[in-house]
Amino acid sequence: MKLAPYIDHTLLKATATPADIRLLCAEAREHTFYAVCVNPVYVPLAVAELEGSGVKVATVCGFPLGATLGEQKAVEARLSVEAGADEVDMVIHIGAALEGDWDAVEADVRAVRRAIPDSVLKVIIETCYLDDEQKRAATEAAVLGGADFVKTSTGFGTGGATVEDVRLMAEVIAGRAAIKAAGGVRTPEDARLMIEAGATRLGTSGGVALVAGEQTGAGY
């Protein structure tokens, strides 16, 4: 299985430097990953580094906690798209999800959707904090709010993607959106299992190791 077309080659650490982003982009060019995923401050740099490569630039908003107003997330997403981002990965209002306020979760997503109507929107539900019933409801709210993808994890929570969660999300989505598995995809076998369960995108900082058939190190 060729993994490169599934991979969002990711670097979201607070300590990332411009040199680190240039290396990330060079690796993405070399291996023809689907996208890089960087923090908003590095979107212009990634766009410049990847010009003409066909590799997309993804970024994040409301990241990693999801605890900003929907209007703030919307502005953040819009500014990133104006800077050249092709895709935005937003974090839901996790507290609202834990309270079962699914209208608030849906409205949060819809605010960002309206701000970037022509860009790919991935909605992170942070599965590690939710039980199965909440995962199902959060996935449904994300789809109703306009998500193109529902994504498992930020990689900054207490756990990352699991095959079981990808299967659960695929069942709820029923073809209405795509799935991104992120956080903890450590081996080519992990990647294969996530894809077989329904993921069409993988978020990982270890993309180079995965395409080489190796285990990734610690991290996203």
C-alpha positions as CSV (number, residue, x, y, z in Angstrom):
1,M,0.0,0.0,0.0
2,K,1.4,3.4,-1.0
3,L,0.9,5.6,2.1
4,A,2.3,8.9,0.8
5,P,-1.0,10.1,-0.8
6,Y,-2.8,9.6,2.6
7,I,-0.4,11.6,4.7
8,D,-0.7,15.1,6.1
9,H,3.0,15.6,7.1
10,T,2.6,17.5,10.4
11,L,4.6,19.8,12.6
12,L,2.6,21.6,15.2
13,K,5.0,21.9,18.1
14,A,5.4,25.3,19.8
15,T,9.1,24.9,19.4
16,A,9.0,24.6,15.6
17,T,11.3,27.0,13.8
18,P,11.3,28.3,10.2
19,A,14.2,25.9,9.5
20,D,12.0,23.0,10.8
21,I,9.2,24.0,8.5
22,R,11.5,24.2,5.5
23,L,12.7,20.7,6.2
24,L,9.1,19.5,6.6
25,C,8.2,21.0,3.2
26,A,11.3,19.5,1.6
27,E,10.3,16.1,2.9
28,A,6.8,16.5,1.7
29,R,8.0,17.5,-1.8
30,E,10.4,14.5,-1.9
31,H,7.8,11.9,-0.9
32,T,4.8,13.6,-2.5
33,F,2.7,13.6,0.6
34,Y,-0.8,14.9,0.3
35,A,-0.2,17.9,2.5
36,V,1.8,19.5,5.2
37,C,0.0,20.7,8.4
38,V,1.6,23.6,10.2
39,N,0.5,26.3,12.7
40,P,-1.0,29.4,11.2
41,V,2.1,31.6,11.6
42,Y,3.9,29.3,9.2
43,V,1.3,29.1,6.4
44,P,3.0,31.8,4.2
45,L,6.3,30.1,4.5
46,A,4.9,26.6,3.7
47,V,3.0,28.1,0.7
48,A,6.2,29.6,-0.6
49,E,8.3,26.4,0.0
50,L,5.7,24.2,-1.7
51,E,4.9,26.3,-4.7
52,G,4.5,24.2,-7.8
53,S,4.8,20.9,-5.9
54,G,1.2,19.9,-5.8
55,V,1.5,19.4,-2.0
56,K,-1.4,21.1,-0.1
57,V,-1.0,23.4,2.9
58,A,-3.2,22.6,5.9
59,T,-3.3,24.5,9.1
60,V,-5.2,24.5,12.4
61,C,-7.7,26.8,14.3
62,G,-8.9,26.8,17.9
63,F,-5.9,24.4,18.4
64,P,-5.4,22.4,20.5
65,L,-8.0,23.1,23.1
66,G,-11.0,24.2,21.1
67,A,-11.9,26.6,23.8
68,T,-12.3,29.8,21.8
69,L,-15.5,31.3,20.5
70,G,-16.8,30.1,17.1
71,E,-16.4,33.6,15.8
72,Q,-12.8,33.7,16.8
73,K,-12.2,30.3,15.1
74,A,-13.9,31.7,12.0
75,V,-11.6,34.7,11.9
76,E,-8.5,32.5,12.4
77,A,-9.6,30.2,9.7
78,R,-10.4,33.0,7.2
79,L,-7.0,34.7,7.8
80,S,-5.2,31.4,7.3
81,V,-7.0,30.8,4.0
82,E,-6.3,34.3,2.9
83,A,-2.6,33.6,3.6
84,G,-2.8,30.6,1.3
85,A,-3.9,27.6,3.3
86,D,-5.9,25.0,1.3
87,E,-7.3,23.2,4.4
88,V,-8.1,24.0,8.0
89,D,-8.3,21.5,10.9
90,M,-10.5,23.0,13.7
91,V,-11.0,21.7,17.2
92,I,-14.6,21.5,18.4
93,H,-15.9,23.0,21.7
94,I,-15.0,20.0,23.8
95,G,-16.6,21.3,26.9
96,A,-19.9,21.6,25.1
97,A,-19.6,18.0,23.8
98,L,-19.0,16.7,27.3
99,E,-22.2,18.5,28.4
100,G,-24.1,17.1,25.5
101,D,-24.8,20.5,24.0
102,W,-24.7,19.3,20.4
103,D,-26.4,22.4,19.0
104,A,-23.4,24.4,20.3
105,V,-20.9,22.0,18.8
106,E,-22.7,22.2,15.4
107,A,-22.9,26.0,15.6
108,D,-19.2,26.2,16.3
109,V,-18.4,24.1,13.2
110,R,-20.8,26.0,11.1
111,A,-19.2,29.4,12.0
112,V,-15.9,28.2,10.6
113,R,-17.6,26.6,7.6
114,R,-19.3,29.9,6.7
115,A,-15.9,31.7,7.0
116,I,-14.1,29.4,4.5
117,P,-16.9,28.0,2.2
118,D,-14.5,27.0,-0.5
119,S,-11.8,25.4,1.5
120,V,-11.5,21.9,3.0
121,L,-12.6,21.9,6.6
122,K,-11.5,19.1,9.0
123,V,-13.2,18.9,12.4
124,I,-11.3,17.4,15.3
125,I,-13.6,15.8,17.9
126,E,-10.7,14.7,20.2
127,T,-11.9,11.2,20.8
128,C,-9.7,10.6,23.9
129,Y,-12.0,12.7,26.0
130,L,-15.3,11.3,24.8
131,D,-17.2,8.0,25.4
132,D,-18.6,6.1,22.4
133,E,-22.0,7.8,22.6
134,Q,-20.4,11.2,22.7
135,K,-18.1,10.3,19.8
136,R,-21.1,9.4,17.7
137,A,-22.9,12.6,18.6
138,A,-19.8,14.7,18.0
139,T,-19.2,13.1,14.6
140,E,-22.9,13.8,13.6
141,A,-22.7,17.4,14.8
142,A,-19.5,17.9,12.8
143,V,-21.1,16.6,9.6
144,L,-24.2,18.7,10.1
145,G,-22.1,21.7,10.7
146,G,-20.5,21.3,7.3
147,A,-17.3,19.2,7.9
148,D,-15.5,17.8,4.9
149,F,-13.6,15.5,7.2
150,V,-14.1,14.4,10.8
151,K,-10.7,13.9,12.5
152,T,-10.0,11.8,15.6
153,S,-7.4,13.8,17.5
154,T,-5.1,16.8,17.9
155,G,-2.2,14.7,19.0
156,F,-2.0,16.9,22.1
157,G,-4.6,15.1,24.2
158,T,-4.4,12.0,26.3
159,G,-4.6,9.7,23.3
160,G,-4.7,9.5,19.6
161,A,-6.5,7.6,16.8
162,T,-7.7,4.0,17.3
163,V,-9.0,1.7,14.7
164,E,-12.1,1.2,16.7
165,D,-12.8,5.0,16.7
166,V,-12.3,5.2,13.0
167,R,-14.8,2.4,12.4
168,L,-17.3,4.1,14.8
169,M,-16.9,7.4,12.9
170,A,-17.2,5.7,9.5
171,E,-20.5,4.1,10.6
172,V,-21.9,7.5,11.7
173,I,-20.7,9.4,8.7
174,A,-22.1,6.8,6.2
175,G,-20.3,8.4,3.3
176,R,-21.3,12.0,4.0
177,A,-17.8,13.1,4.9
178,A,-14.2,11.7,5.0
179,I,-12.2,10.7,8.1
180,K,-8.7,11.7,9.2
181,A,-6.9,9.5,11.7
182,A,-4.3,11.5,13.6
183,G,-2.0,11.0,16.6
184,G,-0.4,7.6,17.4
185,V,-0.1,6.3,13.8
186,R,3.3,4.7,14.6
187,T,3.8,1.9,12.0
188,P,2.9,1.1,8.5
189,E,0.6,-1.6,9.9
190,D,-1.1,1.1,12.0
191,A,-1.6,3.1,8.9
192,R,-3.0,0.2,6.9
193,L,-5.5,-0.7,9.6
194,M,-6.7,2.9,9.9
195,I,-7.2,3.1,6.1
196,E,-9.0,-0.3,6.1
197,A,-11.3,1.0,8.9
198,G,-12.3,4.0,6.8
199,A,-9.6,6.7,7.1
200,T,-8.7,8.5,3.9
201,R,-6.2,10.8,5.5
202,L,-3.5,10.3,8.1
203,G,-2.0,13.0,10.3
204,T,1.5,12.2,11.4
205,S,4.8,13.7,12.2
206,G,6.4,10.4,11.1
207,G,5.5,10.3,7.5
208,V,9.0,9.8,6.3
209,A,9.5,6.7,8.5
210,L,6.1,5.3,7.5
211,V,6.7,5.5,3.8
212,A,10.1,3.8,4.4
213,G,8.3,1.0,6.2
214,E,9.7,1.9,9.6
215,Q,8.2,2.7,13.0
216,T,8.0,6.4,13.8
217,G,9.3,7.9,17.0
218,A,7.4,9.5,19.8
219,G,5.3,12.5,18.9
220,Y,2.2,13.3,16.8
